[in-house]
């Protein structure tokens, strides 16, 4: 089922939930998570389930935010 999610659907879900707390909804940054969605989509196409596909990407982003 997860393999059928489109990049747009993943990006929209991330935009709505804003897991990195970027305030993308408040600032109308609709493409904030597009690059994340592309990475997750590639992982899903390789057979990963959604949570394991998403977790390393979120971890990487969290690490990048701590480096600032």
DSSP file (Angstrom, degrees, kcal/mol; ACC not computed):
  #  RESIDUE AA STRUCTURE BP1 BP2  ACC     N-H-->O    O-->H-N    N-H-->O    O-->H-N    TCO  KAPPA ALPHA  PHI   PSI    X-CA   Y-CA   Z-CA
    1    1 A X    >         0   0    0      0, 0.0     3,-1.8     0, 0.0     4,-0.2   0.000 360.0 360.0 360.0 -46.8    0.0    0.0    0.0
    2    2 A X  G >   +     0   0    0      1,-0.3     3,-1.7     2,-0.2    42,-0.1   0.798 360.0  67.4 -61.0 -28.8    2.7    2.5    0.9
    3    3 A X  G 3  S+     0   0    0      1,-0.3    -1,-0.3    41,-0.1    45,-0.0   0.649  93.1  61.3 -68.0 -12.9    4.4    1.9   -2.4
    4    4 A X  G <  S+     0   0    0     -3,-1.8    -1,-0.3     2,-0.1     2,-0.2   0.457  76.1 111.8 -93.3  -1.7    1.4    3.6   -4.1
    5    5 A X    <   -     0   0    0     -3,-1.7     2,-0.1    -4,-0.2    39,-0.1  -0.537  64.1-135.5 -70.9 135.1    1.9    6.9   -2.3
    6    6 A X     >  -     0   0    0     -2,-0.2     4,-2.3     1,-0.1     5,-0.2  -0.476  20.0-112.6 -85.2 162.3    3.0    9.7   -4.8
    7    7 A X  H  > S+     0   0    0      1,-0.2     4,-2.7     2,-0.2     5,-0.2   0.892 120.3  53.9 -58.9 -39.5    5.7   12.1   -4.0
    8    8 A X  H  > S+     0   0    0      2,-0.2     4,-2.5     1,-0.2    -1,-0.2   0.899 107.8  49.4 -63.2 -40.7    3.0   14.8   -3.9
    9    9 A X  H  > S+     0   0    0      2,-0.2     4,-2.3     1,-0.2    -2,-0.2   0.911 112.8  46.8 -65.0 -42.1    1.0   12.9   -1.4
   10   10 A X  H  X S+     0   0    0     -4,-2.3     4,-2.4     2,-0.2     5,-0.2   0.937 113.5  48.5 -64.8 -46.3    4.0   12.4    0.8
   11   11 A X  H  X S+     0   0    0     -4,-2.7     4,-2.6     1,-0.2    -2,-0.2   0.906 111.8  49.6 -60.5 -42.5    5.0   16.0    0.5
   12   12 A X  H  X S+     0   0    0     -4,-2.5     4,-2.6     2,-0.2    -1,-0.2   0.900 110.1  50.2 -64.8 -41.3    1.5   17.2    1.4
   13   13 A X  H  X S+     0   0    0     -4,-2.3     4,-2.2     2,-0.2     5,-0.2   0.904 112.9  46.5 -64.1 -41.0    1.3   14.9    4.4
   14   14 A X  H  X S+     0   0    0     -4,-2.4     4,-3.0     2,-0.2     5,-0.4   0.897 111.3  52.3 -67.8 -39.2    4.6   16.3    5.7
   15   15 A X  H  < S+     0   0    0     -4,-2.6    10,-0.3    -5,-0.2    -2,-0.2   0.931 112.0  46.2 -58.7 -46.7    3.5   19.8    5.0
   16   16 A X  H  < S+     0   0    0     -4,-2.6    -2,-0.2     1,-0.2    -1,-0.2   0.877 122.4  34.7 -66.4 -38.6    0.3   19.3    7.0
   17   17 A X  H  < S-     0   0    0     -4,-2.2    -2,-0.2    -5,-0.2    -1,-0.2   0.741  86.4-159.8 -89.8 -23.9    2.1   17.6    9.9
   18   18 A X    ><  -     0   0    0     -4,-3.0     3,-1.9    -5,-0.2     5,-0.2   0.916  10.6-176.0  44.2  63.3    5.3   19.7    9.7
   19   19 A X  T 3  S+     0   0    0     -5,-0.4    -1,-0.1     1,-0.3    -4,-0.1   0.719  79.9  51.1 -64.4 -20.2    7.4   17.2   11.7
   20   20 A X  T 3  S-     0   0    0     -6,-0.2    -1,-0.3    45,-0.0    -2,-0.1   0.409 106.8-126.6 -95.8   2.0   10.5   19.5   11.6
   21   21 A X    <   +     0   0    0     -3,-1.9    -2,-0.1    -4,-0.1    -3,-0.1   0.921  56.8 149.2  55.0  50.2    8.4   22.5   12.9
   22   22 A X        -     0   0    0      0, 0.0    -1,-0.1     0, 0.0    -3,-0.1   0.484  59.6-123.8 -89.4  -4.2    9.5   24.8   10.1
   23   23 A X     >  +     0   0    0     -5,-0.2     4,-1.7     3,-0.1     6,-0.2   0.815  58.5 151.8  62.6  32.1    6.2   26.7   10.2
   24   24 A X  T  4> +     0   0    0      1,-0.2     5,-2.5     2,-0.2     4,-0.3   0.868  67.5  51.1 -62.8 -36.9    5.7   25.9    6.5
   25   25 A X  T >45S+     0   0    0    -10,-0.3     3,-1.1     1,-0.2    -1,-0.2   0.938 110.3  48.2 -65.8 -45.0    1.9   26.0    6.8
   26   26 A X  T 345S+     0   0    0      1,-0.3    -1,-0.2     2,-0.1    -2,-0.2   0.814 118.4  41.1 -64.6 -29.5    2.0   29.4    8.5
   27   27 A X  T 3<5S-     0   0    0     -4,-1.7    -1,-0.3     2,-0.1    -2,-0.2   0.292 108.3-121.6-102.3   8.3    4.4   30.7    5.8
   28   28 A X  T < 5 +     0   0    0     -3,-1.1     2,-1.4    -4,-0.3    -3,-0.2   0.839  54.9 156.2  54.6  37.6    2.7   29.0    2.8
   29   29 A X    > < +     0   0    0     -5,-2.5     3,-1.8     1,-0.2     4,-0.2  -0.632   9.7 170.3 -92.0  76.0    5.9   27.1    1.9
   30   30 A X  T 3  S+     0   0    0     -2,-1.4     3,-0.3     1,-0.3    -1,-0.2   0.724  73.1  50.3 -64.0 -23.7    4.0   24.4    0.1
   31   31 A X  T >  S+     0   0    0      1,-0.2     3,-1.7    -3,-0.2     4,-0.4   0.275  74.6 113.2 -98.4  11.9    7.2   22.9   -1.3
   32   32 A X  T <  S+     0   0    0     -3,-1.8     3,-0.2     1,-0.3    -1,-0.2   0.836  87.0  31.5 -52.1 -39.6    9.1   22.8    2.0
   33   33 A X  T 3> S+     0   0    0     -3,-0.3     4,-2.7    -4,-0.2    -1,-0.3   0.202  85.3 108.5-108.2  14.7    9.1   19.0    2.2
   34   34 A X  H <> S+     0   0    0     -3,-1.7     4,-2.1     1,-0.2    -1,-0.2   0.918  81.8  47.7 -59.0 -45.2    9.3   18.2   -1.6
   35   35 A X  H  > S+     0   0    0     -4,-0.4     4,-1.5     1,-0.2    -1,-0.2   0.850 112.6  49.8 -67.8 -32.2   13.0   17.0   -1.4
   36   36 A X  H  > S+     0   0    0      2,-0.2     4,-2.7     1,-0.2     5,-0.2   0.921 109.2  52.3 -67.2 -44.6   12.2   14.8    1.6
   37   37 A X  H  X S+     0   0    0     -4,-2.7     4,-2.7     1,-0.2    -2,-0.2   0.868 106.2  54.0 -61.0 -37.6    9.2   13.3   -0.2
   38   38 A X  H  X S+     0   0    0     -4,-2.1     4,-2.0     2,-0.2    -1,-0.2   0.921 110.6  45.9 -63.0 -43.6   11.4   12.5   -3.2
   39   39 A X  H  X S+     0   0    0     -4,-1.5     4,-1.8     2,-0.2    -2,-0.2   0.931 114.4  47.3 -64.8 -45.8   13.8   10.6   -1.0
   40   40 A X  H  X S+     0   0    0     -4,-2.7     4,-2.4     1,-0.2    -2,-0.2   0.908 109.7  54.1 -62.6 -42.1   11.0    8.8    0.9
   41   41 A X  H  X S+     0   0    0     -4,-2.7     4,-2.3     1,-0.2    -1,-0.2   0.907 106.7  51.2 -59.7 -43.0    9.3    7.9   -2.4
   42   42 A X  H  X S+     0   0    0     -4,-2.0     4,-1.0     1,-0.2    -1,-0.2   0.897 110.2  49.7 -61.0 -40.1   12.5    6.3   -3.7
   43   43 A X  H  <>S+     0   0    0     -4,-1.8     5,-2.1     1,-0.2     3,-0.3   0.884 109.8  50.8 -66.9 -38.6   12.8    4.2   -0.6
   44   44 A X  H ><5S+     0   0    0     -4,-2.4     3,-1.8     1,-0.2    -2,-0.2   0.899 106.3  54.8 -65.2 -40.2    9.2    3.1   -0.9
   45   45 A X  H 3<5S+     0   0    0     -4,-2.3    -1,-0.2     1,-0.3    -2,-0.2   0.762 102.7  57.6 -64.7 -24.3    9.8    2.0   -4.5
   46   46 A X  T 3<5S-     0   0    0     -4,-1.0    -1,-0.3    -3,-0.3    -2,-0.2   0.443 129.6 -96.5 -85.4  -0.1   12.7   -0.1   -3.3
   47   47 A X  T < 5S+     0   0    0     -3,-1.8    -3,-0.2     1,-0.3    -2,-0.1   0.416  76.4 140.2 105.5  -1.8   10.2   -2.0   -1.0
   48   48 A X      < -     0   0    0     -5,-2.1    -1,-0.3     1,-0.1     2,-0.1  -0.419  52.6-117.1 -71.4 150.8   10.6   -0.2    2.3
   49   49 A X     >  -     0   0    0     -2,-0.1     4,-1.8     1,-0.1     5,-0.2  -0.418  33.6-101.4 -78.4 165.7    7.6    0.5    4.5
   50   50 A X  H  > S+     0   0    0      1,-0.2     4,-2.4     2,-0.2     5,-0.2   0.921 115.6  48.5 -59.6 -52.3    6.7    4.1    5.2
   51   51 A X  H  > S+     0   0    0      1,-0.2     4,-2.5     2,-0.2    -1,-0.2   0.934 114.9  44.1 -59.8 -48.9    8.0    4.5    8.7
   52   52 A X  H  > S+     0   0    0      1,-0.2     4,-0.7     2,-0.2    -1,-0.2   0.810 115.0  51.1 -65.8 -26.1   11.4    2.9    8.0
   53   53 A X  H  < S+     0   0    0     -4,-1.8     4,-0.5     1,-0.1    -1,-0.2   0.849 115.9  40.6 -75.0 -34.5   11.6    5.0    4.8
   54   54 A X  H  X S+     0   0    0     -4,-2.4     4,-2.3    -5,-0.2     3,-0.4   0.842 101.0  70.4 -83.3 -36.2   10.8    8.2    6.6
   55   55 A X  H  X S+     0   0    0     -4,-2.5     4,-2.8     1,-0.2     5,-0.2   0.882  97.0  47.6 -57.5 -48.3   12.9    7.8    9.8
   56   56 A X  H  X S+     0   0    0     -4,-0.7     4,-2.1     1,-0.2    -1,-0.2   0.865 112.7  51.0 -63.5 -32.1   16.4    8.1    8.4
   57   57 A X  H  > S+     0   0    0     -4,-0.5     4,-2.2    -3,-0.4    -1,-0.2   0.931 112.3  45.2 -69.2 -44.8   15.4   11.2    6.4
   58   58 A X  H  X S+     0   0    0     -4,-2.3     4,-2.8     2,-0.2     5,-0.2   0.912 112.1  52.6 -64.1 -42.5   13.9   12.9    9.5
   59   59 A X  H  X S+     0   0    0     -4,-2.8     4,-2.2    -5,-0.2    -1,-0.2   0.908 109.2  49.9 -59.2 -41.8   16.9   11.9   11.6
   60   60 A X  H  X S+     0   0    0     -4,-2.1     4,-2.1    -5,-0.2    -1,-0.2   0.911 111.5  48.1 -63.5 -42.7   19.2   13.5    9.0
   61   61 A X  H  X S+     0   0    0     -4,-2.2     4,-2.1     2,-0.2    -2,-0.2   0.907 110.0  51.8 -65.3 -41.3   17.1   16.7    9.0
   62   62 A X  H  X S+     0   0    0     -4,-2.8     4,-1.7     1,-0.2    -1,-0.2   0.905 109.7  50.3 -61.9 -40.4   17.1   16.8   12.8
   63   63 A X  H  X S+     0   0    0     -4,-2.2     4,-1.1     1,-0.2    -1,-0.2   0.891 109.0  51.6 -63.3 -40.0   20.9   16.5   12.8
   64   64 A X  H  < S+     0   0    0     -4,-2.1     4,-0.4     1,-0.2    -1,-0.2   0.872 108.4  51.6 -65.2 -37.2   21.2   19.3   10.3
   65   65 A X  H >< S+     0   0    0     -4,-2.1     3,-0.7     1,-0.2    -1,-0.2   0.839 107.1  52.9 -69.6 -31.9   19.1   21.5   12.4
   66   66 A X  H 3< S+     0   0    0     -4,-1.7    -1,-0.2     1,-0.2    -2,-0.2   0.759 101.7  60.8 -73.4 -23.8   21.3   20.8   15.5
   67   67 A X  T 3<        0   0    0     -4,-1.1    -1,-0.2     1,-0.2    -2,-0.2   0.630 360.0 360.0 -77.0 -13.6   24.4   21.8   13.5
   68   68 A X    <         0   0    0     -3,-0.7    -1,-0.2    -4,-0.4    -2,-0.1   0.481 360.0 360.0 -76.6 360.0   23.1   25.3   13.0
